[in-house]
Amino acid sequence: MIALDTNALVRLLIEDDPEQAIVVQTAVSHAETSSRQVLILSEVLIETVWVLESVYGCPRNEIADFLDTLMSAPTYAMPDEPVIQKAAVQYREGNDFADLIIVEQARKHQAQKLLSFDKKLQKMFPAFVVADVSTCST
């Protein structure tokens, strides 16, 4: 199994550096033909979404489609796929991908609450995201 870093995943998608894109495409093709998977960590996806939004100005719907494609392709392995799936659905609705991954990871690891001063996150998840330390013990 090989793992892709953010810059490799972006090269695969954007192809802004043709030589590097070919290297990544070749690695993915080799993995496919040898029945191996390509590992994509949630941290890499968080960075990739940020790069696609901030650097390349990609529309949210295209980024969401890209996430859906990755998750549905058997070539790619994502250890946190259920977390990523939940976050991807809400990202499509206009929410911040990194924040959603944080919330879903916290839930996955059975946190009772997420302490955050992010008002938007508190509003989205009022029963889970709190700013008052005294409510964290419940």
C-alpha positions as CSV (number, residue, x, y, z in Angstrom):
1,M,0.0,0.0,0.0
2,I,1.2,3.5,-0.7
3,A,-0.2,6.7,0.9
4,L,-0.7,10.0,-0.8
5,D,0.4,13.3,0.7
6,T,-1.7,16.4,0.0
7,N,0.5,17.7,-2.7
8,A,0.3,14.3,-4.5
9,L,-3.4,14.2,-4.3
10,V,-3.7,17.8,-5.5
11,R,-1.4,17.0,-8.5
12,L,-3.6,14.0,-9.3
13,L,-6.7,16.2,-9.4
14,I,-5.5,19.5,-10.7
15,E,-2.6,18.4,-12.9
16,D,-0.9,21.8,-12.6
17,D,2.5,20.1,-12.7
18,P,2.3,17.6,-15.5
19,E,5.4,15.7,-14.6
20,Q,4.3,15.3,-10.9
21,A,0.8,14.4,-12.1
22,I,2.2,11.6,-14.2
23,V,4.2,10.2,-11.3
24,V,1.0,10.1,-9.1
25,Q,-1.1,8.7,-11.9
26,T,1.4,6.0,-12.5
27,A,1.6,5.1,-8.9
28,V,-2.2,4.9,-8.6
29,S,-2.4,2.8,-11.9
30,H,0.2,0.5,-10.5
31,A,-1.7,0.1,-7.3
32,E,-4.9,-0.7,-9.3
33,T,-3.2,-3.3,-11.5
34,S,-1.6,-5.0,-8.6
35,S,-4.8,-5.1,-6.6
36,R,-3.4,-2.8,-3.9
37,Q,-5.0,0.3,-2.4
38,V,-3.8,3.8,-2.1
39,L,-4.1,5.2,1.5
40,I,-5.6,8.7,2.0
41,L,-5.7,10.0,5.5
42,S,-8.4,12.3,6.7
43,E,-5.6,14.9,7.5
44,V,-4.7,14.8,3.8
45,L,-8.3,15.4,2.8
46,I,-8.6,18.3,5.1
47,E,-5.5,19.9,3.6
48,T,-6.6,19.0,0.1
49,V,-10.1,20.6,0.5
50,W,-8.4,23.8,1.9
51,V,-5.9,23.9,-1.0
52,L,-8.7,23.4,-3.6
53,E,-10.8,26.1,-2.0
54,S,-8.1,28.6,-1.1
55,V,-5.5,28.2,-3.8
56,Y,-7.4,27.0,-6.8
57,G,-10.8,28.5,-6.1
58,C,-12.6,25.3,-6.9
59,P,-16.4,25.4,-6.3
60,R,-17.7,23.5,-3.3
61,N,-19.9,21.2,-5.5
62,E,-16.8,20.0,-7.5
63,I,-14.8,19.4,-4.3
64,A,-17.8,17.4,-2.8
65,D,-18.0,15.4,-6.0
66,F,-14.3,14.7,-5.8
67,L,-14.7,13.4,-2.2
68,D,-17.6,11.2,-3.3
69,T,-15.5,9.8,-6.1
70,L,-12.6,9.0,-3.8
71,M,-14.9,7.3,-1.3
72,S,-16.6,5.2,-4.0
73,A,-13.5,4.1,-5.8
74,P,-12.1,0.7,-4.5
75,T,-8.6,1.8,-5.2
76,Y,-8.6,4.3,-2.3
77,A,-8.5,3.3,1.3
78,M,-9.5,5.7,4.0
79,P,-9.2,4.5,7.6
80,D,-11.8,7.1,8.7
81,E,-14.2,6.6,5.9
82,P,-17.4,6.8,8.0
83,V,-16.1,10.0,9.5
84,I,-15.3,11.4,6.1
85,Q,-18.6,10.3,4.7
86,K,-20.5,12.2,7.4
87,A,-18.4,15.3,7.0
88,A,-18.6,15.2,3.2
89,V,-22.4,15.2,3.3
90,Q,-22.5,18.3,5.5
91,Y,-19.7,19.9,3.6
92,R,-21.9,19.7,0.5
93,E,-24.5,21.7,2.5
94,G,-22.1,24.6,3.0
95,N,-20.2,23.7,6.2
96,D,-16.4,23.8,6.9
97,F,-14.9,20.4,6.1
98,A,-12.1,20.6,8.7
99,D,-14.6,21.5,11.4
100,L,-16.8,18.6,10.4
101,I,-13.9,16.1,10.5
102,I,-13.0,17.4,14.0
103,V,-16.6,16.9,15.3
104,E,-17.0,13.5,13.7
105,Q,-13.6,12.3,15.0
106,A,-14.5,13.5,18.5
107,R,-17.7,11.6,18.3
108,K,-15.9,8.5,16.9
109,H,-13.6,8.6,19.9
110,Q,-16.6,8.8,22.2
111,A,-16.1,12.4,23.4
112,Q,-19.1,13.5,25.4
113,K,-18.6,17.1,24.3
114,L,-16.3,19.2,22.1
115,L,-15.0,22.3,23.8
116,S,-14.8,25.1,21.2
117,F,-15.3,28.8,21.0
118,D,-16.4,28.5,17.4
119,K,-19.9,30.1,17.5
120,K,-20.9,28.6,14.1
121,L,-19.8,25.1,15.2
122,Q,-21.7,25.6,18.5
123,K,-24.8,26.6,16.6
124,M,-24.5,23.6,14.2
125,F,-24.0,21.1,17.0
126,P,-25.6,22.7,20.1
127,A,-25.8,19.5,22.1
128,F,-22.2,18.5,21.4
129,V,-20.1,21.6,20.9
130,V,-19.8,23.8,24.0
131,A,-17.9,26.9,25.2
132,D,-18.5,26.5,28.9
133,V,-16.1,24.1,30.6
134,S,-18.7,23.3,33.3
135,T,-20.9,21.6,30.7
136,C,-18.1,19.3,29.6
137,S,-18.4,16.9,32.5
138,T,-21.9,15.8,31.5
